[in-house]
């Protein structure tokens, strides 16, 4: 399927009203995968020594996850993937994956929605738990003009990379405010109720291939105060 035509909107000016902001999730919404997890598996499988190190840390990561520290659990595995290695080479691997593999998992229906919102003059932003480098790489591969992105931030610690922020849940709201000065939005596209902090502030919500539980919980959350629709992604 050919890419939709995107037009750079005048609404990206600073004078844009925050009420016109449209927020898109990335994993499970614009793409049909958890992008960083998929990248990590491919990266480690092609590097047996890295895979062995990550597997050694897996029990500790699982314990941290069970204790409710998702960011720490992810950081342990990320550190194992990158310790002693070049940050630049890791970034190159991320870009190659974003441009060469992620396009196969693009959700065409939601990219068409993205094009429609941009061309309508809305300020479209992407708020994601993955790293912005993957988002920018996919947008570039699809020849989509740059869009504002908030995502998880990495930093180098003890010879490897760890998560400085994990941009999920309420952290998406905090990052939209911190990085882009956005504290209100009209529309949200997501696949997950984990974005309830975003959903509760929207007037229009599109759930992308959601579970029944997500539909029920979202319906209860908005209580008829927002227009709610469901779009189902075809294929995988």
N, C-alpha and C positions, 0 to 999 in steps of 0.2 A: 504494500500500500504506500503511495507517495506521501511525502510530508505535506502537512497543511501549510498554507501561506500565512506568514506572520508579518504584521505591520507594527513598527515601533510607534507606540501611542504617545500623544502629547500629555497623557495623564501621568507619565512618569515624572513630571515636573514636581517640585517641592510643594506647589500650591494644591496638589491633589488632596481632596478630602479623605480622611481616614475611613469614612463610611463606605467609600468605593473600593476598599481593599478586598481582593479575593485571594484566599489562602489555599494553596494546594499542598497536601502531603505528597511524599515521594514514593517510599516503599509501599507496595500493595495498592498504590493509587496511580501514579504516572508510570510505574514499572510493576510487573507482576512477581516480584521477588523482594526479599530482604537483600538489598544490593551489597552491603558490606559483608554480611555473612556468606553470601555466595562467592564474593571475591576472595574472602579469607580461606574458604575451603579450597578453591582452585589454586590459590597462591601457595598454600602449605602442601597440597598433594604434589605439586610440581617441584617442591623443595623438601625432600625427605627429612633432612636434619631439622628443619623448622617444624615440620609435622611432629617429629618425636618430642621436641621441646614443648610444643603446645599441648600435646597429650599428657606430658608430665604435670603440667599446670592445671589440667582439666578438673581433677578432684577439688583443688583449692577454689577454682572459679565456681564450681557447682555449689560449694559450701557458702561462698559469699553471696551467690544468687539466692540461695535458700534463706539467708539472713536478711534479704531485702536490699542488698547493695548491688544493684544491677550494673552501675557504672564501674565499681571496683572489679566485679566479675569479668566484665568486658576488657578492662584495662590490663588485667593479668594476662589474658590471652593475647591481646595486642602487643604487650611488651615481649612476650615469648616469640611472636612473629617477627619482631623488628630489632631485638637487642643485638648490638654489635654490627648491625647493618647500616647502610647508607640511607638517610632519610630521602635524599633525592631519588635514589633508585626505587624506593618504595612508592614515591609519588608518581614516578614514571609507570610503574606497574598498575597503579590505580587508574591513571589516564588511559592506558592501553585497554584495560578492562572496560572502562566507561565507554570508549569509542568503538571497541571491537566486539564486545559481548553484550553489554546492556541494551543496545538497540534491538536485539532479538526478543527482549522481554518488555519492550515498550507497550503500554496500553493505548492503542490507537484511539479508542473512544474518548479517553480522558485527555490525550494530546489535542484532539479536536475541540474539546471543551476549553482547553487552555488557549487555543487559537481564537476561539469565539470570544472569550472574556478579554483577551488582549485587544482584539480588533474592535470591541465595543467601547474601548477607552477606559477600562478599569485598570487599577494598579494591581497587577498580579505578582504575588510573592510566593516563594516555596519555603515551607517550614518542615524540616526533616530531621530524623534521628541519625541519618547517615552523614558522611563528611561531604561538604559542599563540592569538593573536587570531583566526586562521582557525578553529581548533578550537573555541574558545568560541562563535564566531558560529554555526557549524553546530549545536553542541549546543543553543544557545538556539533556533535555528530549528526544531529537532525536539522542543523542550520536554523536553530531558534535563536533570535537575538538574546543577549544577556538579560537575565531577570534577577531581581534581588533574592538572595538565599540566606536563610539562617539554618545552621546545622551544627552537628557536634564538632567540637574543636579539640585538636590533638596537640600535645606538647612533648618535648623530649625530656625524659627523666631516667637517670641511672643507666644510660647507654641504649635506651629504647624508647618507643613511643607509648604514651598512655593517654587516656581520655581526660582532657581538662574540663570539658562540659559534655553532658549527654543530653542532646536536645530532644527530649521527649516530654509528654505530659505538660505540666505547667511551665516547664523550662522553655517550651516553644513560645509561650506568651511573654516570658521574661526576655528571651532573645529578640523577639520582634520589637519589643520596646527598647532594649539596650542598643541594638545594632541599627534599626531602621526608624526608630521613633514612632512605631505603630502601636497604638493601644486600643484600636477599634477596627472592626472589619465587618463586611456585610455577608460574605459568602465563604463557605468552607467545603473543600473536597477531601475526603479521607475514607479509609477502609476500616478504621478502628475507633472504638470507644475510648482508647487511650488518649485521644484528642478531645476529651470532654471539655477541657478548659477552653479550647477554641470553639467547640460546638455551642457551648452555652452563651457565647456572645454573638452568634450569627443569626441573620434573618433568613438565609437560604442555605440549605445543607444538601450536599450530594454524597451519599454513601456508596462506595465502589465495591461491588461484590462482597457485601458484608455478611457476617454470620447472622443467624436469626437473633441471637442474643444481643448483638450490636444494634440491630434495628429496634428491638424492644427497649433496650436501655436508652438509646438516643431519643426514641419517641417519648419515654417518660421524662427525660431530662428537659426537652424543649417544651413539652406540654402544650403543643399547638401554637407556640409563640414564633415558630419558624417554619417555613415551607421545607418539607422533607421529601426527597426522592431517592430512588435506588437505581444505580446503573450496574449492570452485570458485565464483567469483562469476559470476552469469548476467547477460549484457548488458553494456553499456558505459558 
